[in-house]
Amino acid sequence: MDVSLSGIRGIGPARLKAFHEAGIDSVRDLVMFLPKDYRDLSAFTPLSEIKPGETVSVKVRVAGEPSQRRARKLVITKVYVTDDTQTLPVVWYNQPWLKEQLTRGREMMLCGRCEARGGTIQISSPTIEQEEGLLPVYRSIPGVPAKAMRGCVEAALKICEGQWPDELPEDLRRRHGLCERNFAMRNAHFPASREALETARRRIAFEELLLYQVAISLRRGRGEPGVRMEFADDAPEKFWAGMPFSPTGAQRRVLQEVARDLRGGEAMARMVQGDVGSGKTAVAFGAIYLAHASGYQAALMAPTEVLARQHYAGAKALLEPLGMRVGLLTGSLTPKQHRLAHEAIASGEWDVVIGTHALITEGVEYHRLGLAVTDEQHRFGVSQRTRLGQKGDAPNVLVMSATPIPRTLSLILYGDLDISIIDELPPGRKGVRTRIVPEDKRRDMYGFLRSEVKKGRQIYVVCPLVEESEAVDALPAEQVYENLRNRDLSDLRIELVHGRMKAADKDAVLEKFHRGEADVLVSTTVIEVGVNVPNASVMVIENAERFGLAQLHQLRGRVGRGTDEAWCFLMAEPNERLRFLASTTDGFKIAQRDMELRGPGDLFGTRQSGNIVCGVGTLAGDAQLLKTVHDEARSLLAHPESDEAQSVIRLAEAAYLKKFREAAVN
């Protein structure tokens, strides 16, 4: 199975290079490249029943002559189709050759997304399918079309047929009703039925998650003694007494949990989860205070320079009055500032250093680092967290996450961390009022935005794309920016920021908005974290149906940080998901629902696990399976001397410990 892909028909030099760049170098790698989704071409939706925001499979025939027009960089091909229940338009972008294939009366199976456009529903950029049944959909690899990808995987499966050794202990498989591995691999790609698919996915997910959980527990169990801190019993309360606000009960409880860890013999490895605005940073500052009281340095790493500078300003305001010297280290400092910062860190002149990835670069030497804090954990992979933790002599590690995570999933993804949850908001903090705004109400919304700006407030407008896409029918940030600046809100000060900009340019725009020198900030999800503008009272999210619930909630949390009433407008046709979001501000409820609807792979992306766990993406929100895997791992490790446990431990070490070591040095 570890043979080259070059022996597969259809994989020439160009395609071989494309696979290599995607990390696929052998037949085994290709078979392990599991589908991200499936198209169900066994059950078709009548055109009369489709709704905006849904991805549907339909069986139709061409009802008229196709048309073609140009719009900016796009060639738009349009044709009407029917299935006798309804006649609707279908559009494709930058696929001009399709016009010749869309002959009147042709019968087709289409799979695509439904959009509301100009008061009618259309199917946008659907694929034209040839086979019925459950068809795999793979993560896109540039240079490998979807149809070619399916053919390559099928050829690889034939080479591997019957060759997958089933290394999981047989008793364990029987205990949990897990299918045989060869059956699982075949049906994970080309399922014989929906039942076969679920059986295959459950087997693969169970095995990967079990081995990951065992490996991460072994890794933690082998941890060396950490920095043990000594401070007075009343130190946490002294910290709170020095703050200009009263902590919530949840903040007091979590800081006490941190204090117990810091006084223990093992290095702390704790995650603090809390919804937007719950006061995680204050708890982190409390931990930093305890480290200082014990004679140790602390470092706080943020994912963006803007967020690092905000933390720096907050630390100077809150920690310097308590006798701490606070410093800043980011990539944009001048060479002289860098040299002076490095000297201040190495000499111990700075008690607390706050910064970006610059904190973990090779040249940074700490005087007596006892506590490493990372903010916005979901923006860092395992390797970055590990590298910060390696500075100094096994310092205590505290990570913060504003991404609400269902507790069962936290146990799997962060098995090497203890978890504290701040489940209480400070008194007086107003929730964000959320409304779904269909296209025909856009003008009314613009009037409301003007009235908010007249009151001195600011507005975010978030888009799913930077620029026009041939594959996605959604409003891009560049177009929205031009429309607002030249037409819809031309009397206001409009700025644009997105991830393709140079870091310095991006930070300059964000800082300008933070200073109140812009009324409206048009952005992609680059503002999802790292921007705290209390004066911003409105969040507008274009094409809201294209975002997951957890991400919408994260974006919504950018407003409502001051005392003014805050609003979030979801630009989309109403659907069940968006109505649920509008009905609650509880981030943990939203995260659980998002996992149930989309699966945890979409909820987190790859950064959370440092690209280590794949199986989590195949769970389809099965919280019970997560708990079953967690309990099984604990049961095995409670009796590590048993043959069954030894077998699983060997598999876990082979599968993951090498990856952990690589993560620590990369």
BAKE-396780 format. One line per 2 residues: their letters; for each residue x, y, z of C-alpha. Coordinates in nm, 2 decimals, always signed. Layout:
REM BAKE-396780
a	X,Y,Z; ...
This chain:
REM BAKE-396780
md	+0.00,+0.00,+0.00; +0.30,+0.23,+0.04
vs	+0.36,+0.22,-0.33; +0.39,+0.53,-0.55
ls	+0.08,+0.69,-0.71; +0.25,+0.70,-1.05
gi	+0.13,+0.34,-1.11; -0.24,+0.46,-1.11
rg	-0.38,+0.53,-1.45; -0.47,+0.89,-1.49
ig	-0.20,+1.02,-1.26; +0.07,+1.18,-1.47
pa	+0.36,+1.41,-1.36; +0.14,+1.72,-1.32
rl	-0.12,+1.54,-1.11; +0.15,+1.36,-0.92
ka	+0.29,+1.70,-0.82; -0.06,+1.83,-0.72
fh	-0.11,+1.52,-0.49; +0.24,+1.57,-0.34
ea	+0.17,+1.93,-0.26; -0.15,+1.81,-0.08
gi	+0.06,+1.57,+0.13; -0.05,+1.26,-0.06
ds	+0.25,+1.05,-0.17; +0.14,+0.69,-0.17
vr	-0.16,+0.47,-0.25; -0.21,+0.44,+0.13
dl	-0.22,+0.82,+0.17; -0.48,+0.85,-0.11
vm	-0.71,+0.59,+0.05; -0.67,+0.77,+0.38
fl	-0.78,+1.09,+0.22; -1.14,+1.05,+0.33
pk	-1.44,+1.24,+0.17; -1.54,+1.56,+0.35
dy	-1.90,+1.51,+0.24; -2.14,+1.30,+0.02
rd	-2.39,+1.39,-0.25; -2.70,+1.19,-0.21
ls	-2.81,+1.11,-0.57; -3.05,+0.84,-0.45
af	-3.32,+1.07,-0.34; -3.41,+1.38,-0.54
tp	-3.58,+1.70,-0.41; -3.87,+1.83,-0.62
ls	-3.80,+2.18,-0.75; -4.12,+2.31,-0.58
ei	-3.98,+2.21,-0.24; -3.63,+2.36,-0.25
kp	-3.54,+2.65,-0.02; -3.27,+2.91,-0.02
ge	-2.95,+2.81,+0.16; -3.00,+2.43,+0.10
tv	-2.77,+2.21,-0.11; -3.00,+1.98,-0.31
sv	-2.99,+1.70,-0.57; -3.25,+1.74,-0.84
kv	-3.35,+1.54,-1.15; -3.46,+1.79,-1.43
rv	-3.47,+1.85,-1.80; -3.37,+2.16,-1.98
ag	-3.68,+2.38,-2.05; -3.54,+2.65,-2.27
ep	-3.25,+2.79,-2.46; -2.94,+2.88,-2.25
sq	-2.82,+3.24,-2.23; -2.48,+3.38,-2.16
rr	-2.36,+3.73,-2.05; -2.05,+3.89,-1.90
ar	-2.04,+4.07,-1.57; -1.70,+4.22,-1.47
kl	-1.46,+3.92,-1.46; -1.74,+3.66,-1.49
vi	-1.91,+3.47,-1.78; -2.25,+3.38,-1.65
tk	-2.44,+3.09,-1.82; -2.81,+3.06,-1.74
vy	-3.08,+2.81,-1.84; -3.43,+2.72,-1.71
vt	-3.49,+2.37,-1.60; -3.81,+2.18,-1.50
dd	-3.92,+1.86,-1.33; -4.30,+1.92,-1.38
tq	-4.34,+2.05,-1.03; -4.17,+2.39,-1.10
tl	-3.95,+2.57,-1.35; -3.64,+2.75,-1.21
pv	-3.32,+2.91,-1.34; -2.98,+2.75,-1.30
vw	-2.66,+2.95,-1.34; -2.29,+2.86,-1.38
yn	-1.99,+3.10,-1.35; -1.69,+3.10,-1.59
qp	-1.79,+2.77,-1.76; -1.88,+2.90,-2.10
wl	-1.85,+2.56,-2.27; -2.16,+2.44,-2.09
ke	-2.38,+2.64,-2.32; -2.33,+2.39,-2.60
ql	-2.43,+2.10,-2.37; -2.75,+2.25,-2.24
tr	-2.98,+2.15,-2.53; -3.36,+2.18,-2.48
gr	-3.51,+1.86,-2.35; -3.18,+1.71,-2.21
em	-3.23,+1.52,-1.88; -2.98,+1.59,-1.61
ml	-2.90,+1.52,-1.24; -2.78,+1.83,-1.07
cg	-2.63,+1.89,-0.73; -2.59,+2.24,-0.61
rc	-2.68,+2.52,-0.37; -3.00,+2.71,-0.38
ea	-2.99,+3.09,-0.36; -3.25,+3.37,-0.35
rg	-3.19,+3.62,-0.63; -3.42,+3.90,-0.73
gt	-3.72,+3.75,-0.56; -3.68,+3.40,-0.71
iq	-3.48,+3.09,-0.63; -3.20,+2.97,-0.85
is	-2.96,+2.68,-0.83; -2.60,+2.82,-0.84
sp	-2.30,+2.64,-1.00; -2.43,+2.28,-0.96
ti	-2.24,+1.98,-1.07; -2.38,+1.76,-1.35
eq	-2.37,+1.41,-1.22; -2.38,+1.08,-1.42
ee	-2.43,+0.82,-1.14; -2.70,+0.77,-0.88
gl	-2.63,+0.68,-0.52; -2.41,+0.83,-0.25
lp	-2.11,+1.00,-0.42; -1.80,+1.11,-0.23
vy	-1.70,+1.48,-0.22; -1.33,+1.54,-0.15
rs	-1.15,+1.85,-0.02; -1.05,+2.04,-0.33
ip	-0.69,+1.98,-0.46; -0.58,+2.23,-0.73
gv	-0.51,+2.05,-1.05; -0.72,+1.75,-0.97
pa	-1.09,+1.78,-1.09; -1.36,+1.62,-0.87
ka	-1.44,+1.35,-1.12; -1.07,+1.26,-1.17
mr	-1.03,+1.25,-0.79; -1.30,+0.99,-0.75
gc	-1.14,+0.78,-1.03; -0.80,+0.79,-0.87
ve	-0.94,+0.69,-0.52; -1.13,+0.40,-0.67
aa	-0.82,+0.27,-0.85; -0.62,+0.30,-0.52
lk	-0.89,+0.11,-0.34; -0.86,-0.18,-0.58
ic	-0.49,-0.19,-0.52; -0.55,-0.21,-0.14
eg	-0.84,-0.45,-0.16; -0.83,-0.69,+0.14
qw	-0.49,-0.57,+0.25; -0.58,-0.35,+0.55
pd	-0.47,-0.54,+0.86; -0.72,-0.51,+1.14
el	-0.50,-0.43,+1.43; -0.76,-0.33,+1.69
pe	-0.81,-0.61,+1.94; -1.10,-0.83,+1.84
dl	-1.27,-0.82,+2.18; -1.27,-0.44,+2.17
rr	-1.42,-0.44,+1.82; -1.70,-0.67,+1.94
rh	-1.76,-0.47,+2.25; -1.83,-0.16,+2.05
gl	-1.98,-0.32,+1.74; -1.71,-0.20,+1.51
ce	-1.70,-0.33,+1.15; -1.39,-0.48,+0.98
rn	-1.13,-0.24,+0.85; -1.14,-0.33,+0.48
fa	-1.52,-0.29,+0.48; -1.48,+0.05,+0.65
mr	-1.23,+0.18,+0.40; -1.43,+0.07,+0.09
na	-1.76,+0.21,+0.23; -1.61,+0.53,+0.36
hf	-1.54,+0.62,+0.00; -1.81,+0.44,-0.21
pa	-2.08,+0.34,+0.03; -2.31,+0.05,-0.07
sr	-2.59,+0.22,+0.13; -2.64,+0.49,+0.39
ea	-2.63,+0.23,+0.66; -2.29,+0.10,+0.53
le	-2.16,+0.45,+0.53; -2.25,+0.52,+0.89
ta	-2.10,+0.19,+1.00; -1.78,+0.27,+0.81
rr	-1.75,+0.62,+0.94; -1.81,+0.51,+1.30
ri	-1.53,+0.25,+1.28; -1.28,+0.49,+1.14
af	-1.37,+0.77,+1.38; -1.37,+0.54,+1.68
ee	-1.02,+0.41,+1.60; -0.86,+0.74,+1.53
ll	-1.01,+0.91,+1.83; -0.93,+0.62,+2.06
ly	-0.57,+0.61,+1.95; -0.54,+0.99,+1.98
qv	-0.69,+1.00,+2.32; -0.46,+0.72,+2.45
ai	-0.15,+0.89,+2.29; -0.23,+1.23,+2.44
sl	-0.29,+1.07,+2.78; +0.04,+0.89,+2.76
rr	+0.21,+1.21,+2.66; +0.06,+1.40,+2.95
gr	+0.13,+1.11,+3.19; +0.50,+1.13,+3.10
ge	+0.52,+1.50,+3.17; +0.80,+1.63,+3.38
pg	+0.75,+1.82,+3.70; +0.68,+2.18,+3.63
vr	+0.74,+2.51,+3.80; +0.59,+2.49,+4.15
me	+0.47,+2.83,+4.27; +0.43,+2.95,+4.63
fa	+0.20,+3.24,+4.72; -0.03,+3.33,+5.01
dd	-0.37,+3.16,+5.04; -0.54,+3.50,+5.00
ap	-0.34,+3.60,+4.69; -0.63,+3.54,+4.44
ek	-0.86,+3.76,+4.65; -0.59,+4.03,+4.68
fw	-0.58,+4.03,+4.30; -0.95,+4.08,+4.27
ag	-0.94,+4.35,+4.53; -0.70,+4.54,+4.31
mp	-0.92,+4.54,+4.01; -1.16,+4.83,+3.92
fs	-1.45,+4.59,+3.89; -1.61,+4.30,+4.09
pt	-1.54,+3.95,+3.94; -1.83,+3.71,+3.87
ga	-1.86,+3.40,+4.07; -1.74,+3.20,+3.77
qr	-1.42,+3.41,+3.74; -1.34,+3.36,+4.11
rv	-1.39,+2.98,+4.08; -1.17,+2.95,+3.77
lq	-0.89,+3.15,+3.92; -0.90,+2.93,+4.23
ev	-0.87,+2.62,+4.00; -0.57,+2.79,+3.83
ar	-0.42,+2.87,+4.17; -0.44,+2.50,+4.28
dl	-0.26,+2.39,+3.96; +0.02,+2.65,+4.01
rg	+0.08,+2.52,+4.36; +0.09,+2.15,+4.25
ge	+0.40,+1.96,+4.16; +0.32,+1.90,+3.79
am	+0.32,+2.17,+3.52; -0.02,+2.32,+3.48
ar	-0.19,+2.25,+3.14; -0.53,+2.42,+3.16
mv	-0.78,+2.56,+2.91; -1.02,+2.84,+3.01
qg	-1.32,+2.84,+2.79; -1.57,+3.12,+2.80
dv	-1.82,+3.29,+2.58; -1.73,+3.63,+2.43
gs	-1.72,+3.89,+2.71; -1.71,+3.64,+3.00
gk	-1.39,+3.78,+3.14; -1.12,+3.53,+3.04
ta	-0.85,+3.79,+3.01; -0.91,+3.90,+3.37
va	-0.86,+3.54,+3.49; -0.54,+3.52,+3.28
fg	-0.41,+3.85,+3.44; -0.49,+3.69,+3.78
ai	-0.28,+3.39,+3.69; +0.00,+3.63,+3.58
yl	-0.03,+3.81,+3.92; +0.01,+3.48,+4.11
ah	+0.32,+3.40,+3.90; +0.47,+3.74,+3.98
as	+0.38,+3.69,+4.35; +0.59,+3.37,+4.34
gy	+0.89,+3.55,+4.17; +0.83,+3.42,+3.81
qa	+0.80,+3.58,+3.47; +0.49,+3.54,+3.26
al	+0.43,+3.55,+2.88; +0.10,+3.60,+2.70
ma	+0.08,+3.52,+2.32; -0.19,+3.65,+2.10
pt	-0.26,+3.56,+1.74; -0.26,+3.91,+1.59
ev	-0.06,+4.22,+1.66; -0.38,+4.43,+1.71
la	-0.49,+4.19,+1.98; -0.15,+4.18,+2.14
rq	-0.14,+4.56,+2.16; -0.49,+4.56,+2.32
hy	-0.37,+4.31,+2.58; -0.06,+4.52,+2.64
ag	-0.27,+4.83,+2.70; -0.50,+4.63,+2.94
ak	-0.21,+4.48,+3.12; -0.04,+4.82,+3.17
al	-0.37,+4.96,+3.31; -0.44,+4.67,+3.54
le	-0.11,+4.51,+3.63; +0.14,+4.80,+3.66
pl	-0.06,+4.94,+3.96; +0.00,+4.61,+4.12
gm	+0.38,+4.65,+4.09; +0.44,+4.46,+3.76
rv	+0.66,+4.58,+3.47; +0.49,+4.50,+3.14
gl	+0.66,+4.48,+2.80; +0.56,+4.42,+2.44
lt	+0.73,+4.21,+2.17; +0.58,+4.19,+1.82
gs	+0.72,+4.14,+1.47; +0.67,+4.51,+1.37
lt	+0.92,+4.65,+1.63; +1.23,+4.82,+1.49
pk	+1.56,+4.63,+1.51; +1.66,+4.85,+1.81
qh	+1.33,+4.79,+1.98; +1.37,+4.42,+1.93
rl	+1.72,+4.42,+2.08; +1.60,+4.62,+2.39
ah	+1.30,+4.39,+2.43; +1.51,+4.08,+2.42
ea	+1.74,+4.23,+2.68; +1.45,+4.32,+2.91
ia	+1.31,+3.97,+2.88; +1.64,+3.79,+2.94
sg	+1.74,+4.02,+3.23; +1.41,+3.99,+3.41
ew	+1.35,+4.37,+3.38; +1.00,+4.28,+3.24
dv	+0.78,+4.07,+3.47; +0.52,+4.02,+3.20
vi	+0.59,+4.01,+2.82; +0.29,+4.03,+2.58
gt	+0.33,+3.96,+2.21; +0.26,+3.76,+1.90
ha	+0.45,+3.46,+1.75; +0.76,+3.67,+1.81
li	+0.75,+3.53,+2.17; +0.85,+3.18,+2.05
te	+1.12,+3.27,+1.81; +1.47,+3.12,+1.86
gv	+1.64,+3.43,+1.99; +1.40,+3.50,+2.28
ey	+1.55,+3.39,+2.62; +1.35,+3.43,+2.93
hr	+1.49,+3.51,+3.28; +1.26,+3.30,+3.49
lg	+0.95,+3.20,+3.29; +0.69,+3.03,+3.51
la	+0.37,+3.09,+3.32; +0.29,+3.08,+2.94
vt	-0.06,+3.20,+2.83; -0.20,+3.17,+2.48
de	-0.51,+3.37,+2.38; -0.76,+3.26,+2.12
qh	-0.65,+2.89,+2.14; -0.83,+2.79,+1.82
rf	-0.59,+3.02,+1.62; -0.29,+2.82,+1.74
gv	-0.19,+2.46,+1.66; -0.04,+2.21,+1.89
sq	+0.31,+2.30,+1.78; +0.29,+2.67,+1.87
rt	+0.14,+2.60,+2.21; +0.42,+2.34,+2.27
rl	+0.69,+2.58,+2.16; +0.58,+2.85,+2.40
gq	+0.56,+2.59,+2.68; +0.92,+2.48,+2.60
kg	+1.06,+2.83,+2.68; +1.21,+2.81,+3.03
da	+1.21,+2.51,+3.26; +0.86,+2.34,+3.20
pn	+0.65,+2.65,+3.27; +0.28,+2.63,+3.35
vl	+0.06,+2.67,+3.05; -0.28,+2.84,+3.04
vm	-0.48,+2.86,+2.72; -0.79,+3.07,+2.65
sa	-1.06,+3.00,+2.40; -1.36,+3.22,+2.31
tp	-1.48,+2.95,+2.07; -1.75,+2.76,+2.27
ip	-1.68,+2.39,+2.26; -1.92,+2.12,+2.38
rt	-1.75,+1.96,+2.68; -1.75,+1.61,+2.54
ls	-1.56,+1.73,+2.23; -1.32,+1.92,+2.45
li	-1.23,+1.60,+2.63; -1.12,+1.45,+2.29
ly	-0.95,+1.74,+2.12; -0.78,+1.87,+2.43
gd	-0.72,+1.55,+2.62; -0.39,+1.70,+2.74
ld	-0.56,+1.99,+2.91; -0.77,+2.03,+3.21
is	-1.08,+2.24,+3.13; -1.23,+2.54,+3.32
ii	-1.55,+2.70,+3.19; -1.65,+3.06,+3.27
de	-2.03,+3.02,+3.23; -2.14,+3.36,+3.36
lp	-2.14,+3.70,+3.20; -2.05,+4.02,+3.40
pg	-2.36,+4.20,+3.53; -2.49,+4.48,+3.30
rk	-2.35,+4.34,+2.98; -2.63,+4.36,+2.72
gv	-2.69,+4.08,+2.48; -2.67,+4.14,+2.10
rt	-3.01,+4.16,+1.94; -3.00,+3.94,+1.62
ri	-3.23,+3.98,+1.32; -3.25,+3.80,+0.99
vp	-3.27,+4.05,+0.70; -3.39,+3.93,+0.36
ed	-3.27,+4.12,+0.05; -3.59,+4.33,+0.01
kr	-3.52,+4.49,+0.35; -3.17,+4.60,+0.27
rd	-3.26,+4.97,+0.21; -3.43,+4.99,+0.55
my	-3.13,+4.84,+0.72; -2.90,+5.10,+0.55
gf	-3.12,+5.37,+0.70; -3.07,+5.22,+1.05
lr	-2.70,+5.21,+1.00; -2.69,+5.58,+0.92
se	-2.89,+5.66,+1.23; -2.64,+5.46,+1.44
vk	-2.34,+5.64,+1.29; -2.52,+5.98,+1.37
kg	-2.53,+5.86,+1.73; -2.15,+5.83,+1.71
rq	-2.13,+5.45,+1.68; -1.95,+5.22,+1.44
iy	-2.04,+4.93,+1.22; -1.88,+4.60,+1.09
vv	-1.99,+4.45,+0.75; -1.85,+4.10,+0.71
cp	-1.84,+3.91,+0.38; -1.75,+3.54,+0.31
lv	-1.52,+3.62,+0.01; -1.25,+3.87,-0.07
ee	-1.33,+3.90,-0.44; -1.57,+3.75,-0.70
se	-1.55,+3.37,-0.73; -1.64,+3.16,-1.03
av	-1.76,+2.89,-0.80; -1.95,+3.07,-0.52
da	-2.24,+3.31,-0.57; -2.19,+3.54,-0.28
lp	-2.12,+3.91,-0.23; -1.74,+3.96,-0.21
ae	-1.59,+4.22,+0.03; -1.43,+4.42,-0.25
qv	-1.77,+4.47,-0.42; -1.96,+4.55,-0.10
ye	-1.69,+4.80,-0.02; -1.73,+4.97,-0.36
nl	-2.11,+4.97,-0.34; -2.12,+5.12,+0.01
rn	-1.84,+5.38,-0.06; -1.98,+5.50,-0.39
rd	-2.35,+5.45,-0.35; -2.54,+5.31,-0.05
ls	-2.35,+5.48,+0.23; -2.13,+5.73,+0.04
dl	-2.18,+5.99,+0.31; -2.00,+5.77,+0.57
ri	-1.63,+5.69,+0.62; -1.58,+5.33,+0.48
el	-1.27,+5.11,+0.52; -1.18,+4.76,+0.38
vh	-0.97,+4.49,+0.54; -0.91,+4.12,+0.44
gr	-0.66,+3.84,+0.49; -0.48,+3.89,+0.16
mk	-0.36,+4.23,+0.27; +0.00,+4.27,+0.40
aa	+0.00,+4.23,+0.78; +0.11,+4.59,+0.83
dk	-0.17,+4.73,+0.60; -0.43,+4.51,+0.77
da	-0.32,+4.62,+1.12; -0.32,+4.99,+1.01
vl	-0.68,+4.97,+0.90; -0.79,+4.78,+1.21
ek	-0.61,+5.04,+1.43; -0.78,+5.32,+1.23
fh	-1.12,+5.17,+1.30; -1.03,+5.11,+1.67
rg	-0.94,+5.49,+1.70; -1.29,+5.58,+1.56
ea	-1.15,+5.73,+1.23; -1.38,+5.51,+1.02
dv	-1.76,+5.46,+1.05; -1.79,+5.13,+0.87
lv	-1.54,+4.85,+0.84; -1.60,+4.60,+0.55
st	-1.41,+4.28,+0.62; -1.38,+3.91,+0.57
tv	-1.37,+3.69,+0.88; -1.02,+3.83,+0.96
ie	-1.20,+4.03,+1.23; -1.34,+3.71,+1.39
vg	-1.08,+3.75,+1.67; -0.84,+4.02,+1.77
vn	-1.06,+4.33,+1.75; -1.21,+4.50,+2.05
vp	-1.40,+4.81,+1.96; -1.65,+4.90,+2.24
na	-1.80,+5.17,+2.02; -1.90,+4.93,+1.75
sv	-2.28,+4.86,+1.79; -2.38,+4.69,+1.47
mv	-2.26,+4.37,+1.29; -2.39,+4.31,+0.94
ie	-2.31,+3.96,+0.80; -2.35,+3.92,+0.42
na	-2.46,+3.58,+0.29; -2.50,+3.46,+0.65
er	-2.62,+3.12,+0.53; -2.26,+3.04,+0.42
fg	-2.13,+3.06,+0.78; -2.15,+2.80,+1.05
la	-2.35,+2.88,+1.36; -2.04,+2.89,+1.59
ql	-1.86,+3.13,+1.35; -2.17,+3.35,+1.33
hq	-2.18,+3.37,+1.70; -1.81,+3.45,+1.72
lr	-1.86,+3.73,+1.47; -2.16,+3.86,+1.66
gr	-1.94,+3.88,+1.97; -1.74,+4.17,+1.81
vg	-2.02,+4.41,+1.90; -2.20,+4.47,+2.23
rg	-1.87,+4.53,+2.41; -1.97,+4.88,+2.53
td	-2.28,+5.00,+2.72; -2.48,+5.07,+2.40
ea	-2.75,+4.84,+2.27; -2.60,+4.62,+1.99
wc	-2.74,+4.46,+1.68; -2.64,+4.18,+1.45
fl	-2.81,+4.17,+1.10; -2.79,+3.83,+0.92
ma	-2.83,+3.91,+0.54; -3.01,+3.59,+0.42
ep	-3.34,+3.43,+0.36; -3.48,+3.29,+0.69
ne	-3.40,+2.92,+0.77; -3.41,+2.70,+1.07
rl	-3.03,+2.74,+1.15; -3.04,+3.12,+1.14
rf	-3.37,+3.14,+1.34; -3.20,+2.93,+1.61
la	-2.90,+3.17,+1.63; -3.14,+3.46,+1.66
st	-3.32,+3.29,+1.95; -3.02,+3.25,+2.18
td	-2.69,+3.41,+2.28; -2.57,+3.10,+2.47
gf	-2.24,+3.01,+2.29; -2.23,+2.65,+2.43
ki	-2.58,+2.57,+2.31; -2.49,+2.72,+1.97
aq	-2.17,+2.51,+1.95; -2.36,+2.19,+2.03
rd	-2.62,+2.26,+1.77; -2.35,+2.35,+1.51
me	-2.17,+2.02,+1.58; -2.50,+1.83,+1.54
lr	-2.58,+2.00,+1.21; -2.23,+2.02,+1.05
gp	-2.00,+1.78,+1.24; -1.71,+1.89,+1.46
gd	-1.47,+1.90,+1.17; -1.64,+2.21,+1.03
lf	-1.68,+2.35,+1.38; -1.31,+2.37,+1.44
gt	-1.12,+2.33,+1.11; -0.78,+2.17,+1.13
rq	-0.60,+2.42,+1.36; -0.73,+2.30,+1.69
sg	-0.57,+1.96,+1.67; -0.26,+2.07,+1.49
ni	-0.36,+1.87,+1.18; -0.34,+1.55,+1.38
vc	-0.69,+1.41,+1.41; -0.89,+1.34,+1.10
gv	-1.16,+1.11,+1.24; -1.32,+1.39,+1.44
gt	-1.45,+1.53,+1.11; -1.64,+1.21,+1.03
la	-1.85,+1.20,+1.35; -2.15,+1.40,+1.22
gd	-2.20,+1.54,+1.57; -2.23,+1.20,+1.75
aq	-2.17,+1.33,+2.11; -2.25,+0.98,+2.25
ll	-1.96,+0.83,+2.05; -1.73,+1.09,+2.18
kt	-1.81,+1.00,+2.53; -1.79,+0.62,+2.45
vh	-1.44,+0.67,+2.31; -1.33,+0.88,+2.61
de	-1.46,+0.62,+2.86; -1.29,+0.33,+2.67
ar	-0.95,+0.51,+2.67; -0.97,+0.57,+3.04
sl	-1.07,+0.21,+3.10; -0.78,+0.08,+2.90
la	-0.53,+0.31,+3.07; -0.66,+0.21,+3.41
hp	-0.51,-0.14,+3.34; -0.21,-0.06,+3.11
es	-0.06,-0.40,+3.18; -0.34,-0.60,+3.01
de	-0.28,-0.75,+2.66; -0.56,-0.54,+2.51
aq	-0.43,-0.21,+2.66; -0.07,-0.29,+2.55
sv	-0.20,-0.36,+2.19; -0.38,-0.02,+2.18
ir	-0.09,+0.16,+2.34; +0.15,+0.03,+2.07
la	-0.09,+0.15,+1.80; -0.14,+0.49,+1.96
ea	+0.24,+0.54,+1.99; +0.30,+0.44,+1.63
ay	+0.01,+0.66,+1.51; +0.06,+0.98,+1.71
lk	+0.37,+1.02,+1.93; +0.59,+1.08,+1.63
kf	+0.35,+1.35,+1.52; +0.36,+1.51,+1.86
re	+0.74,+1.52,+1.85; +0.73,+1.68,+1.50
aa	+0.48,+1.93,+1.62; +0.71,+2.03,+1.91
vn	+1.00,+2.12,+1.67; +0.82,+2.27,+1.38
